[in-house]
Structure formats: structure tokens, C-alpha cells
Amino acid sequence: MKQAIVARTDIGMGTGKLAAQVAHASLKAYEDAEPDARREWKAGGQKKIVLKGSGETQLRRLADGARRERLPHAVVSDAGHTQLDPGTVTTLAVGPGPENIVDKVTGDLSLY
């Protein structure tokens, strides 16, 4: 089991903002997962990776791929309190799900 979080590289998030957005995405997608998938992922050490995304269009396309594969996923939009405008899409989490299926959606992306 694995979770992949895709973070945009085109909007200039600072390190703290990036960390917060990745955490939001991870938790939201976890909450979207079925109870059995949650238990299996937690029991296996909660494997996750952070990947580079080029922009909102790419994140939306990947979310569509996750939906087609019936993977839990979450698109995060910023509230706009600090660095970004309200509603700016920042991250996408895919999974937790079987590693080979998560990789089918996100496997072409580079590590952040």
C-alpha cells in the first residue's frame, strides 16, 4: 500500500506552506479511503512519497486517473491566508491504495 502526494512546482510555495499542503492532502485522501485500505496502509507503515506536479491542469488530470482507478484521492485548494490566493490548487493525494495502482496514475512523475 502506498500514497503519492503531488505538489505543484509552479506557484512558489515556501517550505512550510508545502509541508502543510502535503499534510492536508494526505489526511483528506486517507479519510476518503475504505476502512480496510486505511488499516492495511497504517499497518504497513503509511508509505508515502511526494512528487512534482507542473500545474493545476496536471493535478486535475491525475485526479481523473485516480477516479478511474477507484483510488481514494483529494485535491487541496488553499484558503488564501498567507502566501497564495484563495482557491489556489496546491496538491493532490492519490491513495492509500495498492502500490502498483497508485504508480499507474503517478508513476511518471519525479520525486519532489
C-alpha positions as CSV (number, residue, x, y, z in Angstrom):
1,M,0.0,0.0,0.0
2,K,1.2,3.5,-0.8
3,Q,0.1,7.1,-1.0
4,A,1.5,9.6,-3.5
5,I,1.2,13.3,-3.0
6,V,1.7,15.6,-6.0
7,A,2.7,19.2,-5.2
8,R,2.7,22.0,-7.7
9,T,6.1,23.4,-8.5
10,D,4.8,26.4,-10.5
11,I,3.4,28.5,-7.6
12,G,6.4,29.1,-5.4
13,M,5.2,27.6,-2.1
14,G,7.7,28.1,0.8
15,T,8.9,25.0,2.7
16,G,6.4,25.4,5.5
17,K,3.4,26.0,3.1
18,L,4.5,23.0,1.1
19,A,4.6,20.8,4.2
20,A,1.2,22.0,5.4
21,Q,-0.4,21.4,1.9
22,V,1.1,17.9,1.7
23,A,-0.3,17.1,5.1
24,H,-3.7,18.4,4.2
25,A,-3.8,16.3,1.0
26,S,-2.6,13.1,2.8
27,L,-5.2,13.3,5.5
28,K,-8.0,14.2,3.2
29,A,-7.3,11.2,0.9
30,Y,-6.9,8.9,3.9
31,E,-10.3,9.9,5.1
32,D,-11.7,9.1,1.6
33,A,-10.3,5.6,1.7
34,E,-12.3,2.5,2.7
35,P,-11.7,1.2,6.3
36,D,-9.8,-1.9,5.1
37,A,-7.5,0.2,3.0
38,R,-6.8,2.5,5.9
39,R,-6.0,-0.3,8.2
40,E,-3.7,-2.0,5.7
41,W,-1.8,1.2,4.9
42,K,-1.4,2.1,8.6
43,A,-0.2,-1.5,9.4
44,G,2.3,-1.3,6.6
45,G,4.0,1.9,7.9
46,Q,1.9,4.5,5.9
47,K,4.3,4.6,2.9
48,K,4.0,7.9,1.1
49,I,6.0,9.8,-1.5
50,V,5.9,13.4,-2.6
51,L,6.1,14.1,-6.3
52,K,6.4,17.2,-8.5
53,G,3.4,18.5,-10.4
54,S,3.7,21.1,-13.1
55,G,0.4,22.9,-12.5
56,E,-3.3,22.7,-11.8
57,T,-4.2,21.1,-15.1
58,Q,-1.9,18.2,-14.5
59,L,-3.2,17.7,-10.9
60,R,-6.8,17.6,-12.2
61,R,-5.8,15.1,-14.9
62,L,-4.2,12.9,-12.3
63,A,-7.2,13.2,-10.1
64,D,-9.3,11.9,-13.0
65,G,-6.9,9.0,-13.4
66,A,-7.3,8.2,-9.7
67,R,-11.0,8.3,-10.0
68,R,-11.0,5.9,-13.0
69,E,-8.8,3.5,-11.0
70,R,-11.2,3.9,-8.0
71,L,-8.4,5.1,-5.7
72,P,-9.1,7.4,-2.8
73,H,-7.8,10.9,-3.7
74,A,-8.0,14.5,-2.7
75,V,-7.3,17.8,-4.4
76,V,-6.4,20.6,-1.9
77,S,-7.1,24.3,-2.5
78,D,-5.5,26.9,-0.3
79,A,-7.6,29.1,2.0
80,G,-5.5,32.1,1.0
81,H,-4.5,33.3,4.5
82,T,-0.7,33.5,3.8
83,Q,1.2,33.0,0.5
84,L,-1.4,32.1,-2.1
85,D,-4.7,33.5,-3.4
86,P,-7.8,31.8,-2.0
87,G,-8.8,28.7,-4.0
88,T,-5.3,28.1,-5.5
89,V,-5.0,24.3,-6.1
90,T,-1.8,23.2,-4.4
91,T,-1.6,19.4,-4.0
92,L,-3.2,16.1,-4.9
93,A,-3.0,13.0,-2.9
94,V,-3.6,9.6,-4.5
95,G,-4.2,6.6,-2.2
96,P,-3.7,4.9,0.1
97,G,-4.0,2.1,-2.4
98,P,-2.1,-0.8,-3.9
99,E,1.3,0.4,-4.9
100,N,1.0,-0.8,-8.5
101,I,-2.3,1.0,-9.0
102,V,-1.0,4.3,-7.4
103,D,2.0,4.0,-9.7
104,K,-0.2,3.5,-12.7
105,V,-1.6,7.0,-12.0
106,T,1.5,8.8,-10.7
107,G,4.5,6.7,-11.8
108,D,5.8,9.1,-14.5
109,L,6.4,11.9,-12.1
110,S,9.7,12.9,-10.4
111,L,10.3,13.0,-6.7
112,Y,10.0,16.4,-5.1
